Amino acid sequence: MLGKVTVDPSFWELFPNAQVNIMLVSGIDNHDTDDNLARRRKLLREGSEKAEDFLGAAAFAKNPVVAEWRQAYQQFKKKKGVRASIEALLKRIDKGEDLHPISPLVDVYNSVSLAHGVPIGIEDQDKLAGTMHLGQVHEGLPFQPVGADKDEPTLEGEVARYDDQGAVCRCLNWRDAQRTMLDEDSTKGVIVIESVNADQAQRANEAMSDLEELLGEFFGIKPDKSVILAKDAPSVDVD
């Protein structure tokens, strides 16, 4: 079970002006229902429409949100072709694809991610082991991606989220681990938004505000904690 979230010094060395928004939530009912499915479809449509604000450039890679994250990803070792999670979502919108519902909490945060042009990740608190870190890692941390059937361990110098048992999300916010992913029985989550510049940070703060409102609407809960981690305050305890 998760006890603490901390951002390692190695992360701040790469991104000295970064911030990391953390929201801890509990009391979630992540099961599909007929009542929430229609609302979730609407949320995803609305998020997709708002995402068009970040897609004005003729060349997809020239859009500022995409370009900034590609530049950030050049600062550390990564697998070839790896991109930030927000780029993957925006790419689908740019191609005219519809986003289909996955689960209540995932749909809520995907809609907010699109609406604000920020990468949002979430892990199941109960599946995490000890402290969840964000920082540069050594080669060989175990990691099985969501939907994969084999281990894809970390690279030396890669930036990842990791806990006492291995990597949780590889290449900053690229892909989550099967081990800590949300499922329909998840009741606790830790939500993460990384920002590497001031504009991203402002949109991340707005995204967290929207998430708090939607958590009340969909799940009837308020966050247990919502904090901003920075170089001079890099950790938060769960309890």
ZIDAWO-V835414 format. One record per pair of residues at least 12 apart in sequence whose C-alpha atoms are under 8 Angstrom apart, sorted by the first residue. I is the first residue (numbers start at 1). J is the second residue. D is the distance in whole Angstrom. If there is no record, write none. Layout:
I|J|D  I|J|D
This chain:
1|125|6  1|126|5  1|127|6  1|128|5  1|129|5  1|130|6  2|125|5  2|126|6  2|127|8  2|128|5  2|129|6  2|130|5  2|131|6  2|132|7  2|238|7  3|129|8  3|130|5  3|131|6  3|132|8  3|237|6  3|238|5  3|239|7  4|130|7  4|131|5  4|132|6  4|235|7  4|236|6  4|237|4  4|238|5  5|131|6  5|132|5  5|133|6  5|235|6  5|236|5  5|237|6  5|238|8  6|131|7  6|132|6  6|133|5  6|134|7  6|234|6  6|235|4  6|236|6  7|133|6  7|134|5  7|135|6  7|229|8  7|234|5  7|235|6  8|133|7  8|134|6  8|135|5  8|136|8  8|234|7  9|135|7  9|231|8  10|135|6  10|136|6  11|134|7  11|135|5  11|136|6  11|159|7  12|231|6  14|75|7  15|196|6  16|231|7  17|196|6  17|197|6  17|198|8  18|194|7  18|195|5  18|196|4  18|197|6  18|198|8  18|201|8  18|230|7  18|231|8  19|194|6  19|195|5  19|196|7  19|197|8  19|201|7  19|228|7  19|229|6  19|230|5  19|231|8  20|192|7  20|193|6  20|194|5  20|195|6  20|228|6  20|229|5  20|230|7  21|191|8  21|192|6  21|193|5  21|194|6  21|204|7  21|205|7  21|208|8  21|226|7  21|227|6  21|228|5  21|229|6  22|190|7  22|191|6  22|192|5  22|193|7  22|225|8  22|226|6  22|227|5  22|228|6  22|229|7  23|190|6  23|191|5  23|192|7  23|208|8  23|223|7  23|224|8  23|225|6  23|226|4  23|227|7  24|188|8  24|189|6  24|190|5  24|191|6  24|223|6  24|224|5  24|225|5  24|226|6  24|238|7  25|188|6  25|189|5  25|190|6  25|191|8  25|222|7  25|223|5  25|224|5  25|225|7  26|187|6  26|188|4  26|189|6  26|221|8  26|223|7  26|224|7  27|187|5  27|188|6  27|219|8  27|221|7  28|186|7  28|187|4  28|188|6  28|219|6  28|221|8  29|184|8  29|185|7  29|186|7  29|187|6  29|219|7  30|103|6  30|104|6  30|105|6  30|183|7  30|184|5  30|185|6  30|186|6  30|187|7  31|103|7  31|104|7  31|184|5  31|185|7  32|103|6  32|104|7  32|184|8  36|104|7  36|218|7  37|101|7  37|104|8  40|101|7  40|104|7  40|107|6  40|108|7  41|100|7  41|101|6  43|107|8  43|108|7  43|111|6  44|99|6  44|100|8  44|101|8  44|107|7  44|108|8  44|110|7  44|111|5  45|98|8  45|99|8  45|111|8  46|111|7  46|115|8  47|110|8  47|111|5  47|112|6  47|113|8  47|114|5  47|115|5  48|93|6  48|111|7  48|114|6  48|115|7  49|115|8  50|114|7  50|115|5  50|116|8  51|90|7  51|93|7  51|114|5  51|115|5  51|116|7  51|117|7  52|93|8  52|94|8  54|117|7  55|90|8  55|94|7  60|91|8  60|94|8  65|87|8  65|117|7  66|86|8  66|87|6  69|83|8  69|84|6  69|87|8  70|83|7  70|84|7  72|196|8  76|157|6  76|158|6  76|159|7  77|155|7  77|156|7  77|157|5  77|158|5  77|159|7  78|155|7  78|158|6  78|171|6  79|171|8  82|171|7  82|174|7  83|174|6  84|119|7  84|172|8  84|173|6  84|174|5  85|119|6  85|120|8  85|173|6  85|174|5  85|175|7  86|113|7  86|114|7  86|117|7  86|118|6  86|119|5  86|120|8  89|114|7  90|114|7  103|183|8  103|184|7  104|218|8  108|211|7  108|214|7  109|211|7  112|207|6  112|210|7  112|211|7  113|207|7  116|203|6  116|204|7  116|206|8  116|207|6  117|203|7  118|193|7  118|195|8  118|200|7  118|203|7  118|204|6  118|207|8  119|173|7  119|193|6  119|194|7  120|173|8  120|191|7  120|192|6  120|193|5  120|194|8  121|173|7  121|191|6  121|192|5  121|193|7  122|181|8  122|182|8  122|189|6  122|190|5  122|191|4  122|192|6  123|180|6  123|181|5  123|182|6  123|189|5  123|190|5  123|191|7  124|180|6  124|181|6  124|182|5  124|186|6  124|187|8  124|188|6  124|189|5  124|190|7  125|180|8  125|188|5  125|189|5  125|190|6  126|188|7  127|179|7  127|180|5  127|181|8  128|163|7  128|180|6  129|163|6  129|164|5  129|165|6  130|163|6  130|164|6  131|163|6  131|164|7  132|161|7  132|162|5  132|163|5  132|164|8  133|160|8  133|161|5  133|162|5  133|163|6  134|159|7  134|160|6  134|161|4  134|162|7  134|172|8  135|159|5  135|160|6  135|161|7  136|157|5  136|158|5  136|159|4  136|160|6  137|154|7  137|155|7  137|156|6  137|157|5  137|158|6  137|159|6  137|160|7  138|154|7  138|155|6  138|156|4  138|157|6  138|158|7  139|153|7  139|154|5  139|155|4  139|156|4  139|157|7  140|153|5  140|154|5  140|155|6  140|156|8  141|153|5  141|154|5  141|166|5  141|167|6  142|154|7  142|165|8  142|166|5  142|167|6  143|166|6  143|167|5  143|168|7  143|170|8  143|177|6  144|177|5  144|178|6  144|179|7  145|175|7  145|176|6  145|177|5  145|178|5  146|175|7  146|176|6  146|177|5  146|178|4  146|181|7  147|178|7  148|178|8  153|167|8  154|167|7  154|170|7  158|170|8  158|171|6  159|171|5  159|172|5  160|172|5  160|173|8  168|180|7  173|194|8
